[in-house]
Amino acid sequence: MTNLNEKWKKGELPEGDYYIKRRNGYLPYDNIDSHGVWRNSIDEDIVEVLAEVPSYELWKAVHEQWKVLLEENTKLKELLKECKLAIFDYPPYDLASDKIRLQIKIDQVLGEE
């Protein structure tokens, strides 16, 4: 059981919007008021309170973090492709010069310039 579910069962769930699971398996969200009454559901129909619905500000902040992570992931993938080419596709005599170039690029991607 989630902590939110335990609070709901005890009547201690704070007012707000929550994702819930109903007996029929449907996973909507609903609002509970300060008296512990759901706006669109009845207690007997709810199996579990799953999570709080995030505010728009929180959603936007998480979305911005996600964009940064995607950008970093793209940079790392590009770096891995370069490393693979340098290690496996070039003749051994090119590896020494590429090693320095790749070391500099790795340091830049990792923020260790």
PEUR-V157988 format. One record per residue. N is the residue number from 1. OMEGA is omega in whole degrees, -180 to 180 (999 if undefined). NEAR is the number of other ideal C-beta (glycine too) atoms within 8 Angstrom. D_LAST is the distance of its C-alpha to the last C-alpha in Angstrom with 1 decimal. Layout:
n=N omega=OMEGA near=NEAR d_last=D_LAST
n=N omega=OMEGA near=NEAR d_last=D_LAST
//
This chain:
n=1 omega=178 near=4 d_last=47.0
n=2 omega=177 near=9 d_last=44.3
n=3 omega=178 near=5 d_last=44.2
n=4 omega=179 near=12 d_last=45.1
n=5 omega=179 near=10 d_last=48.0
n=6 omega=179 near=9 d_last=49.2
n=7 omega=180 near=11 d_last=49.1
n=8 omega=-180 near=13 d_last=51.0
n=9 omega=180 near=6 d_last=53.7
n=10 omega=-178 near=6 d_last=54.1
n=11 omega=-177 near=6 d_last=54.3
n=12 omega=-177 near=6 d_last=51.2
n=13 omega=-180 near=10 d_last=48.9
n=14 omega=177 near=5 d_last=47.6
n=15 omega=178 near=5 d_last=48.7
n=16 omega=180 near=8 d_last=46.4
n=17 omega=-178 near=7 d_last=45.6
n=18 omega=169 near=15 d_last=45.0
n=19 omega=-179 near=11 d_last=44.7
n=20 omega=174 near=15 d_last=47.8
n=21 omega=179 near=10 d_last=49.4
n=22 omega=-179 near=12 d_last=53.1
n=23 omega=-179 near=6 d_last=55.7
n=24 omega=178 near=4 d_last=55.8
n=25 omega=-180 near=6 d_last=52.1
n=26 omega=-177 near=6 d_last=51.1
n=27 omega=179 near=8 d_last=47.9
n=28 omega=167 near=9 d_last=48.2
n=29 omega=-179 near=8 d_last=47.0
n=30 omega=-179 near=11 d_last=49.5
n=31 omega=175 near=10 d_last=49.8
n=32 omega=-178 near=12 d_last=51.4
n=33 omega=-176 near=8 d_last=53.0
n=34 omega=178 near=4 d_last=53.4
n=35 omega=180 near=4 d_last=56.6
n=36 omega=-179 near=8 d_last=55.0
n=37 omega=178 near=6 d_last=56.6
n=38 omega=-179 near=11 d_last=54.7
n=39 omega=-173 near=8 d_last=55.2
n=40 omega=-177 near=6 d_last=55.7
n=41 omega=172 near=11 d_last=56.2
n=42 omega=-176 near=6 d_last=58.6
n=43 omega=-176 near=6 d_last=57.6
n=44 omega=-178 near=4 d_last=59.6
n=45 omega=-177 near=7 d_last=57.7
n=46 omega=177 near=14 d_last=54.2
n=47 omega=-175 near=6 d_last=53.0
n=48 omega=170 near=9 d_last=49.6
n=49 omega=-171 near=13 d_last=47.2
n=50 omega=-176 near=10 d_last=43.9
n=51 omega=175 near=8 d_last=41.3
n=52 omega=175 near=8 d_last=41.1
n=53 omega=-177 near=8 d_last=40.6
n=54 omega=175 near=7 d_last=37.4
n=55 omega=179 near=5 d_last=37.7
n=56 omega=-179 near=6 d_last=36.5
n=57 omega=178 near=6 d_last=33.8
n=58 omega=179 near=8 d_last=32.5
n=59 omega=-179 near=9 d_last=32.7
n=60 omega=179 near=8 d_last=30.8
n=61 omega=178 near=8 d_last=28.0
n=62 omega=179 near=9 d_last=27.8
n=63 omega=179 near=8 d_last=27.9
n=64 omega=177 near=8 d_last=24.9
n=65 omega=-179 near=8 d_last=22.9
n=66 omega=179 near=8 d_last=24.2
n=67 omega=179 near=8 d_last=23.0
n=68 omega=179 near=8 d_last=19.4
n=69 omega=177 near=8 d_last=19.7
n=70 omega=178 near=8 d_last=21.3
n=71 omega=179 near=8 d_last=18.6
n=72 omega=179 near=8 d_last=15.9
n=73 omega=178 near=8 d_last=18.5
n=74 omega=178 near=8 d_last=19.0
n=75 omega=-180 near=9 d_last=15.4
n=76 omega=178 near=9 d_last=15.6
n=77 omega=178 near=8 d_last=19.0
n=78 omega=179 near=8 d_last=18.0
n=79 omega=178 near=11 d_last=15.3
n=80 omega=178 near=8 d_last=18.1
n=81 omega=178 near=8 d_last=20.5
n=82 omega=180 near=10 d_last=18.5
n=83 omega=180 near=10 d_last=18.1
n=84 omega=178 near=9 d_last=21.8
n=85 omega=-178 near=9 d_last=22.8
n=86 omega=-175 near=13 d_last=20.9
n=87 omega=-170 near=8 d_last=22.4
n=88 omega=-173 near=6 d_last=25.8
n=89 omega=-180 near=6 d_last=26.8
n=90 omega=174 near=10 d_last=26.0
n=91 omega=-176 near=5 d_last=28.1
n=92 omega=-177 near=5 d_last=26.8
n=93 omega=177 near=5 d_last=26.4
n=94 omega=-173 near=9 d_last=23.7
n=95 omega=-178 near=11 d_last=21.6
n=96 omega=-180 near=7 d_last=20.2
n=97 omega=178 near=7 d_last=18.7
n=98 omega=-179 near=10 d_last=17.4
n=99 omega=180 near=9 d_last=15.8
n=100 omega=180 near=8 d_last=13.3
n=101 omega=-180 near=8 d_last=12.7
n=102 omega=178 near=11 d_last=12.5
n=103 omega=178 near=8 d_last=10.1
n=104 omega=-179 near=8 d_last=7.5
n=105 omega=178 near=10 d_last=8.8
n=106 omega=179 near=10 d_last=9.0
n=107 omega=179 near=9 d_last=5.4
n=108 omega=-178 near=9 d_last=5.2
n=109 omega=180 near=9 d_last=8.6
n=110 omega=179 near=6 d_last=8.1
n=111 omega=-178 near=5 d_last=5.7
n=112 omega=-177 near=5 d_last=3.8
n=113 omega=999 near=4 d_last=0.0
//
